[in-house]
Amino acid sequence: MKSNSTRRDFVLRGGAVLGAGVATTTAGAAALRKNVDVAAEREAIRTLHWEHLALIEKQDGGVYRQGSRQQMDAIVISEDGEHASATFHVEAEVCTPIQGDCTAAQMARLQGNVASRHWESGRFDVKLAKTQGNWKIVSLRYERAPSSES
């Protein structure tokens, strides 16, 4: 049996292969677009976090800093793209008012030392929701990191 190989047969057979390549490229482009969109949403959430910290810094002055022992921040966006959770690691300046009425405490308060201050590592656990195209903080919780002195 003789095979009839014409230019038209070649194009028809090649069209299926070329079509599969185009479909694969289209699917790859859609996946890439989704990755870009998720990255943009994560950046919007990071921006919101930094704006929130800037407001606190403006009121309290220098209460957060980046530390060398901090872990990477994590942002997880839900499948529907309307909810997210994030963990931001910080070092926070913690102030505890000086307690008691002993002479040392009274002298410290008279000299302007109304609180004991120290730095500690911790993290913010944040829940977010997207409303009218913008991310909003639903809940924010600070948790102190476990002490490494044990």
C-alpha positions as CSV (number, residue, x, y, z in Angstrom):
1,M,0.0,0.0,0.0
2,K,1.4,3.3,-1.1
3,S,1.3,6.3,1.3
4,N,0.0,9.5,-0.3
5,S,2.2,12.2,1.1
6,T,1.3,15.6,-0.1
7,R,1.9,19.1,1.1
8,R,-1.7,19.3,2.3
9,D,-1.4,16.1,4.4
10,F,1.8,17.5,6.0
11,V,0.0,20.8,6.9
12,L,-3.0,19.0,8.2
13,R,-0.9,16.6,10.4
14,G,1.4,19.5,11.5
15,G,-1.6,21.7,12.3
16,A,-2.5,19.4,15.2
17,V,1.0,19.6,16.6
18,L,1.1,23.4,16.1
19,G,-2.3,23.7,17.7
20,A,-1.2,21.8,20.7
21,G,1.8,24.1,21.1
22,V,-0.5,27.2,21.0
23,A,-2.8,25.6,23.5
24,T,0.1,24.9,25.8
25,T,1.4,28.4,25.4
26,T,-2.0,29.8,26.2
27,A,-2.3,27.7,29.3
28,G,1.3,28.7,30.3
29,A,0.4,32.4,29.8
30,A,-2.7,32.1,32.0
31,A,-0.6,30.4,34.8
32,L,2.0,33.1,34.5
33,R,-0.7,35.8,34.6
34,K,-2.2,34.3,37.8
35,N,1.3,34.2,39.4
36,V,1.8,37.9,38.5
37,D,-1.6,38.8,39.9
38,V,-0.9,36.9,43.2
39,A,2.5,38.6,43.5
40,A,0.8,42.0,43.0
41,E,-1.8,41.1,45.7
42,R,1.1,40.1,48.1
43,E,2.8,43.4,47.4
44,A,-0.4,45.3,48.1
45,I,-0.7,43.5,51.5
46,R,3.0,44.2,52.3
47,T,2.4,47.9,51.5
48,L,-0.7,47.9,53.8
49,H,1.4,46.4,56.6
50,W,4.2,49.0,56.2
51,E,1.6,51.8,56.1
52,H,0.1,50.5,59.3
53,L,3.6,50.3,61.0
54,A,4.3,53.8,59.7
55,L,1.2,55.1,61.5
56,I,2.3,53.5,64.8
57,E,5.9,54.8,64.4
58,K,4.5,58.3,63.8
59,Q,2.6,58.1,67.1
60,D,5.1,56.2,69.2
61,G,8.5,56.8,67.4
62,G,10.7,53.9,66.5
63,V,9.0,50.9,68.2
64,Y,9.8,48.4,65.4
65,R,13.0,47.4,63.7
66,Q,14.3,44.7,61.4
67,G,16.5,42.1,63.1
68,S,19.0,39.6,61.9
69,R,17.2,36.7,63.6
70,Q,13.9,37.3,61.9
71,Q,12.3,34.8,59.5
72,M,10.8,35.5,56.2
73,D,7.3,37.0,56.1
74,A,4.6,34.8,54.8
75,I,1.4,35.8,52.9
76,V,-1.2,33.3,51.9
77,I,-4.1,34.4,49.6
78,S,-7.3,32.3,49.4
79,E,-8.4,30.7,46.2
80,D,-11.2,33.3,45.7
81,G,-8.7,36.1,46.1
82,E,-10.9,37.9,48.7
83,H,-9.2,36.8,51.9
84,A,-5.6,36.4,53.1
85,S,-3.6,35.7,56.1
86,A,-0.1,37.0,56.7
87,T,2.7,36.6,59.2
88,F,5.2,39.5,59.6
89,H,8.2,39.1,61.8
90,V,9.4,42.1,63.8
91,E,11.4,43.2,66.7
92,A,9.3,45.4,69.0
93,E,10.2,47.8,71.7
94,V,8.1,46.7,74.7
95,C,7.5,49.2,77.5
96,T,6.3,48.1,80.9
97,P,5.3,50.9,83.4
98,I,7.4,51.0,86.5
99,Q,5.3,49.5,89.3
100,G,5.4,50.2,93.0
101,D,5.9,53.2,95.2
102,C,9.3,52.4,96.6
103,T,12.0,55.1,96.7
104,A,13.8,53.7,93.7
105,A,10.6,53.7,91.6
106,Q,9.7,57.3,92.7
107,M,13.2,58.5,91.8
108,A,13.1,56.8,88.4
109,R,9.7,58.5,87.6
110,L,11.0,61.9,88.8
111,Q,13.9,61.5,86.3
112,G,11.5,60.7,83.5
113,N,11.9,57.0,83.5
114,V,8.3,55.9,83.7
115,A,8.7,52.6,82.0
116,S,11.1,49.7,81.6
117,R,12.0,49.3,78.0
118,H,13.5,46.3,76.1
119,W,13.5,44.8,72.6
120,E,11.9,41.5,71.8
121,S,11.4,39.4,68.7
122,G,7.8,38.6,67.7
123,R,5.4,38.4,64.9
124,F,2.2,39.9,63.7
125,D,-0.5,37.4,62.6
126,V,-2.8,39.3,60.3
127,K,-6.2,38.4,58.8
128,L,-7.2,40.5,55.8
129,A,-10.2,40.9,53.5
130,K,-10.5,42.6,50.1
131,T,-13.4,45.1,49.9
132,Q,-14.0,47.3,46.9
133,G,-10.6,46.3,45.4
134,N,-8.5,47.2,48.5
135,W,-7.1,45.1,51.3
136,K,-8.3,45.8,54.8
137,I,-7.0,44.4,58.1
138,V,-9.7,42.3,59.8
139,S,-7.6,41.2,62.8
140,L,-4.1,41.8,64.0
141,R,-2.4,39.9,66.8
142,Y,1.1,40.3,68.1
143,E,2.8,37.2,69.5
144,R,6.1,37.2,71.3
145,A,8.7,34.8,69.9
146,P,9.8,31.9,72.2
147,S,12.9,32.9,74.2
148,S,16.2,31.3,73.0
149,E,17.6,31.4,76.5
150,S,16.2,28.0,77.6
